[in-house]
Amino acid sequence: MVTGIALLLVFLVVVVLIVRGQSPIIMLLLLAIVWAIIAGIGLQDIQAKVLQGGAVQYASAVIIIVFGAWFAQVLIQTGIAESVIRSAVELTGDRPLVTAIVINLVTALLFTSMYGVGAAIAIGVIALPIMLSQGIPARVATPAFTMGVGAGGFVNLVQFGTFEKLFPGIRYEAPWLTYWIIGMAVYLLCAWAMIYLNLRSLGLRKTASVDVAAAPPARKRTPYYTYIVPIFPVIMVMGLKWQIIPTFLASIVLALALTWRSRSFQGALNLFNKTFYDAFPDIATIAALWTICGMIIVAGQMPQISEALRPIFAPILPHTNLQAALFFGLIGGILSIYRGPMVVVGTGAALLAIILSNHDIPIAYLYSLWLAPTIMQGSVDPTNSWTLWTIGYTKVPQGQFLKTALPFGCLMVAINSAICYAMLGGSQ
């Protein structure tokens, strides 16, 4: 019990330090090492099992992230992503409410396959000035965009492919995929409610918080038949049961083939190489976090640590499907903010290790419940990379952003937890 309390205190200290702005990478690395030391794990096991074994255990997740970011760069640099956004906005006319809703929806569809902070920035510098130029307040335009990025994450192939390593046994198929699609729809509806209610109370603004004239000039549109490319990976995995990496490779080749008229064959080869290299800056931080979190999960599942923590967490953590739905629905949203203890790629890695060691909750059901808080963190948490860029770009204070977006993000988590239990929990 004394060891368990010491481990818990160290965990809480790390959470507080991350919330206060310390590097999650450094703090989580220290957590893995200090936990092992406190639990009495020998130096040989620390360096061989925790550091070495944990770091390489989820290396394949990093590779999937690379391919997802590569595909996103191809969509950006061929002009397909920009063409989809601008064509959709043209259909809305000069109707700010409809414009914000359409941009939120199209952003979600793009991010069913796109991934990375670079992809978010490339879409954001197009979508945000469009909304601001129509008088939509920055505090509304900002979460309208970030929540669109998040909504697409419910069925995003990179999201699934990386978390597949943490939640072994999950499959990109019904009935789980059916719920994830519904979860995406629920988040879109919550975002639309946020847009409507805030526009009704705030009205439109005559001035924007960013220089909309500084937005990049519109590029030549790609043909309409290229608009299938952003959702092509999802179709391949769902319909033909392809693996994720071959799917992204085929999608990259398809994007280049459908836009071949704008460049020579050598130019296509050069773009193929360039987009691969351009993808790496996008994934540097997330790759480091995945590597460190592998260490924490391996450490947390070692008997010296899991057995010490189990008596402390047993009264708190869920042990049935209904308890899990209530647990995530009530606190999953709020404890995801500022990389709190519900963030799996963060301090939540320790929590996941403890829950998995209990063997109480079916893994696929646990992933589906945890997905909504994970998606919310990736779109509402001000410390998340693309959210941080967006609020910096629109000059919206963090407090104002949270006041606008957080209630609707928590509502999404609560609704989806109830739906998940209704669809999947009772039969497991």
Helices and strands as residue ranges (DSSP letters): H 2-19, H 24-38, H 43-45, I 46-53, H 54-57, H 59-77, H 80-90, H 96-110, H 117-133, H 138-152, H 157-166, H 176-202, G 212-214, G 224-231, H 232-240, H 244-258, G 260-262, H 265-300, H 303-313, H 321-331, G 334-336, H 348-358, H 363-380, H 385-394, H 398-420, I 421-425
